[in-house]
Amino acid sequence: MPMSAVLNWFARPTRLLEDEALHPSDIEPNFAVEAELAPVVSRPSPLWTLDRLAVTDALWGEGYQFPGGELEAVRLAKPMGLTAAASLLLLGAGSGGPACSVATQLGAWVSGFEADPNLAAVAIDRIARRNLSKRAQIETWNPTQPTFRQHFYHHGLALEALHGGQPERTLAAIASALKPGGQLMMVELVADSPLDQSNPVVATWARLERRDPGALPKQDTITRILGRLGFDVRVVEDVSQRHIQHALSGWRAEVREMEDNHPSRRRIMRYVQEAELWLVRLRLFQPGWLRLVRWHAIGGG
């Protein structure tokens, strides 16, 4: 798809949500873009490069890799009643935005864990530059073997942290890390029916996001696991529409910014790569094949 056509999907977002037909060629990666970038992007490249982080910082806010940025992070954390006397286990710390926001706006002591080493390194640097290293710390963790300090944290916040591991193992590790009565707020991408991997939209999404379509958890499975681990699940909320609206708002604003400031072709190409990913992601949200769900649960005494 030409660069202008990709960005036009987000300049006119109603088309994205209302158009029922999408030809497979519309969602294939832009090989012309990739070829032009080949001299400066090694193969295989990390999922999160500094160039890509510059794009997501512009779209969602500095240090954020998801729509809504700080607004959404604080919205998620606030119901737990975090204060300067509380410690927070943060899984899915990204490049540092959530940890910085929770520490500065809610005062909590944040222990952030991020599976991607590139994101973790950027998060550590960002926190240091903001003089928050005493209040917020970032470490890497292995989703296949999650281990955290036992019964140490007052509360937990998990931001799409089940990717790359077994949901029950990760949630059990979180449960063991929280103090009695600790609250857990989490958001996770779910698929209640198996995704058809022969579908070109699904296949392209899986390739661009480097995800296994067959490994996405079901909403009910997560809820049952939380119950077995002794959590009292108070809220299970589908937040897909808010996620979509944040995504479209971010892209609309950034397309307007590019129209006003005429960025270089190289910068535009970086945006096109990210736009192609979001185009297919939102196409999977439209029929409900993918959903983003929020859980708020309270641990046992």
C-alpha positions in Angstrom: 0.0 0.0 0.0 1.5 3.4 -0.9 2.6 5.6 2.1 -0.1 8.2 1.5 -2.8 5.5 1.3 -1.8 4.0 4.6 -1.8 7.3 6.5 -5.1 8.3 4.9 -6.8 5.4 6.7 -6.1 7.2 9.9 -6.7 10.7 8.6 -10.3 9.5 7.8 -10.9 7.0 10.7 -14.6 6.4 10.0 -13.6 4.5 6.9 -11.5 2.2 9.0 -14.4 1.3 11.2 -17.2 1.2 8.6 -15.6 -0.4 5.5 -16.4 -4.1 5.6 -14.2 -5.1 2.7 -10.4 -5.2 2.9 -8.4 -6.9 0.1 -5.4 -8.9 1.3 -3.1 -6.7 -0.7 -4.3 -3.8 1.4 -2.8 -5.2 4.6 0.5 -6.7 3.3 3.7 -5.1 4.6 5.1 -2.3 2.4 8.1 -4.0 0.9 9.1 -0.8 -0.9 9.4 0.9 2.5 11.3 -2.1 4.0 13.7 -2.2 1.0 14.6 1.5 1.3 15.2 1.1 5.0 17.3 -2.1 4.6 20.7 -0.4 4.7 20.0 1.0 8.1 17.9 -1.7 9.7 19.6 -5.0 10.3 17.8 -8.3 9.6 16.4 -9.6 11.8 15.8 -6.3 13.6 14.6 -6.0 17.2 10.9 -5.5 17.7 11.6 -2.3 19.5 14.2 -0.1 17.8 15.0 3.5 18.8 13.4 4.6 15.5 10.2 2.8 16.3 10.2 4.2 19.9 10.4 7.7 18.5 7.2 7.0 16.5 5.3 5.5 19.5 6.5 8.4 21.7 5.0 10.8 19.2 1.8 8.8 19.0 1.0 7.8 22.6 3.3 10.0 24.7 6.9 9.7 25.9 7.6 6.2 27.2 4.4 4.6 26.1 3.8 1.8 23.6 0.0 1.8 23.8 -2.8 4.2 22.9 -4.0 6.6 25.6 -0.5 6.7 27.1 -0.4 8.5 30.5 -4.2 9.1 30.6 -4.9 5.4 30.3 -2.1 4.3 32.7 -3.3 6.6 35.4 -6.9 5.6 34.8 -5.9 1.9 35.3 -3.8 2.6 38.5 -6.1 5.0 40.3 -8.8 2.5 41.5 -6.2 0.7 43.6 -5.8 3.8 45.8 -2.0 4.1 45.4 -0.2 6.4 47.8 3.3 7.2 48.8 3.0 4.4 51.3 2.3 1.8 48.7 4.6 -0.4 46.6 3.5 -1.5 43.1 4.6 -4.5 41.0 4.4 -3.3 37.4 4.5 -5.9 34.7 4.8 -4.7 31.1 6.8 -1.6 32.1 7.6 -0.8 28.4 10.0 2.1 27.9 9.3 3.7 31.2 6.2 5.8 30.7 3.8 3.9 33.1 6.4 3.8 35.9 7.1 7.5 35.6 3.4 8.4 35.6 2.5 6.2 38.6 5.5 7.4 40.6 4.9 11.1 39.9 1.1 11.4 39.8 0.2 8.8 42.4 3.3 8.7 44.6 3.7 4.9 44.7 7.0 3.1 44.8 7.2 1.2 41.5 9.1 -2.0 40.7 8.8 -2.4 37.0 9.5 -5.5 35.0 9.9 -5.6 31.2 10.5 -8.7 29.1 12.1 -6.8 26.1 15.7 -5.8 27.0 15.6 -2.9 24.5 12.5 -1.4 26.2 14.0 -2.1 29.7 17.2 -0.2 28.8 15.3 2.8 27.5 13.1 2.8 30.6 16.0 2.7 33.0 17.6 5.7 31.1 14.3 7.6 31.0 13.7 7.1 34.8 17.2 8.3 35.5 16.9 11.4 33.4 13.7 12.3 35.3 15.5 11.8 38.7 13.1 9.0 39.6 15.5 6.2 40.2 14.8 6.0 43.9 11.0 5.8 43.4 10.8 3.7 40.2 13.1 0.8 39.2 13.1 -1.4 36.1 14.3 -4.9 35.7 14.0 -7.5 32.9 12.1 -10.7 33.5 11.5 -14.0 31.8 7.8 -14.7 31.1 8.5 -18.4 30.8 10.0 -18.5 34.3 8.4 -15.6 36.3 9.7 -15.0 39.8 9.2 -12.0 42.0 9.8 -11.2 45.7 7.3 -13.2 47.7 4.5 -11.2 49.5 6.5 -8.0 49.0 4.2 -5.6 47.0 1.1 -4.0 48.1 -0.6 -4.0 44.6 0.1 -5.1 41.1 -0.5 -3.6 37.6 -0.1 -5.9 34.6 -0.1 -4.3 31.1 -0.5 -7.1 28.5 2.0 -9.1 30.5 0.8 -12.6 29.7 2.4 -12.6 26.2 5.3 -15.0 25.9 4.5 -17.2 28.8 1.8 -19.5 30.4 -1.0 -17.3 31.8 -1.4 -19.5 34.9 2.3 -19.4 35.7 2.5 -15.7 35.4 -0.6 -15.0 37.4 0.5 -17.4 40.1 3.8 -15.5 40.3 1.9 -12.2 40.7 -0.4 -13.7 43.3 2.6 -14.9 45.3 4.3 -11.5 45.0 1.4 -9.5 46.5 0.8 -8.9 50.2 -2.5 -10.3 51.6 -5.4 -8.3 50.3 -3.3 -6.8 47.6 -5.1 -5.5 44.5 -4.4 -6.5 40.9 -5.3 -4.4 37.9 -4.5 -5.9 34.5 -5.3 -5.5 30.9 -4.8 -8.2 28.3 -5.4 -8.9 24.7 -7.8 -11.9 24.4 -9.3 -14.0 21.6 -12.4 -15.9 22.7 -12.4 -18.0 19.5 -9.2 -19.4 17.8 -8.0 -17.0 15.2 -8.0 -18.4 11.6 -4.3 -18.4 10.7 -5.2 -18.8 7.0 -6.9 -15.4 7.1 -4.5 -12.8 5.5 -5.3 -10.2 8.1 -4.6 -12.6 11.0 -1.4 -13.8 9.3 -0.1 -10.3 8.7 -0.9 -9.2 12.2 0.9 -12.2 13.6 4.0 -11.5 11.5 4.1 -7.7 12.2 3.6 -8.1 15.9 5.5 -11.4 16.2 2.7 -13.1 18.0 1.4 -16.6 17.9 -2.4 -16.3 17.0 -3.0 -19.6 18.7 -1.5 -18.6 22.0 -3.9 -15.7 22.9 -5.8 -16.4 26.1 -9.6 -16.4 26.5 -11.3 -13.9 28.8 -13.0 -16.6 30.8 -9.8 -18.6 31.2 -8.1 -15.7 32.8 -11.0 -15.0 35.1 -11.1 -18.7 36.2 -7.3 -18.7 36.9 -7.6 -15.6 39.1 -10.4 -17.3 41.0 -8.4 -20.4 41.6 -5.5 -18.3 42.8 -7.7 -16.8 45.5 -8.5 -13.5 43.9 -11.9 -11.9 44.3 -12.6 -10.7 40.8 -14.5 -7.5 41.1 -14.5 -6.1 37.5 -14.1 -7.7 34.1 -14.5 -5.0 31.5 -14.2 -5.0 27.7 -12.2 -1.8 27.0 -11.7 -2.4 23.3 -13.7 0.6 22.1 -11.8 3.0 24.3 -8.6 1.4 23.0 -9.7 1.9 19.4 -10.7 5.5 20.0 -7.4 6.3 21.7 -5.6 4.7 18.8 -7.6 6.7 16.2 -7.2 9.9 18.1 -3.4 9.4 18.3 -3.1 8.7 14.6 -5.4 11.6 13.6 -3.3 14.0 15.6 0.0 12.7 14.3 -1.2 12.8 10.7 -2.2 16.5 11.1 1.2 17.2 12.7 3.0 15.6 9.6 0.8 17.6 7.2 1.8 20.9 9.0 5.5 20.2 9.5 6.4 18.2 6.4 8.7 15.5 7.9 11.4 13.8 5.9 10.6 10.8 3.7 12.5 8.6 6.1 10.5 9.7 9.1 7.2 9.2 7.1 8.3 5.7 6.2 8.8 4.9 9.9 5.2 6.0 10.5 4.0 3.9 7.6 5.5 0.8 9.1 3.7 1.4 12.4 0.5 2.4 10.7 0.4 -0.9 8.8 0.6 -2.7 12.0 -2.2 -0.7 13.6 -4.3 -1.0 10.5 -4.4 -4.8 10.8 -4.7 -4.8 14.6 -7.8 -2.6 14.4 -9.3 -4.7 11.6 -9.1 -7.6 14.0 -10.8 -5.6 16.7 -13.7 -4.6 14.4 -15.5 -8.0 14.3 -14.4 -8.8 17.9 -11.7 -11.3 16.9 -9.4 -9.5 19.2 -10.5 -7.7 22.4 -8.8 -5.8 25.1 -10.1 -6.6 28.6 -9.5 -5.1 32.0 -9.6 -7.1 35.3 -9.7 -5.6 38.8 -9.2 -8.3 41.5 -8.4 -8.4 45.2 -6.2 -11.0 46.7 -7.1 -13.2 49.7 -6.4 -12.2 53.2 
